[in-house]
Amino acid sequence: MSHQNKLSTAKRIGRMARWHKNTAYTVLITCASTGLMWFGLGEFAELLPPQLRFWWVTHGISGLLALCIIGSALPQHLLVTWRSHRNRFAGAMATLIFALIAISTGLLFYGNEGLHDPAKWMHIILGLGLCLIFPWHIIKGRKSTARLLQRTVIR
């Protein structure tokens, strides 16, 4: 394998297609920002649910899309990078938080009435945590790719 092919292969392992990555970023930013607005306006500005309709509907739709986008990344991003031992901890943390957010969503919709408040706060705390963990995952992944490319160039 030529040196250029090694560089190209190292750079592509587990990399999401540009359209997939951009769609994921757009959907996740929409989901996070509408969730923050819904939370902030409801908790601090004390707006009533009818006044928050735009925010919770947009948050719900973008959340469903985020679940689809993250699910579609499993075979070509998550599994490939896991097998190549790249960015495992940050990726596992982001995946775990996504899964727990999905569970808290299910509890909010279908859970017992007594679970509603704990599920709500679990969802909010995990969502805020994901706003920190996911960018960290992206940064670590880019640094990991840069280190891999440096090692490939040196060899």
CORTA-V362706 format. One record per helix or strand. SS is the DSSP state (H for helix, E for strand). FROM is the first residue (numbers start at 0). LEN is the number of residues. If there is no record, write none. Layout:
BEGIN
SS,FROM,LEN  SS,FROM,LEN
END
This chain:
BEGIN
H,2,10  H,17,26  H,48,35  H,87,23  H,112,42
END
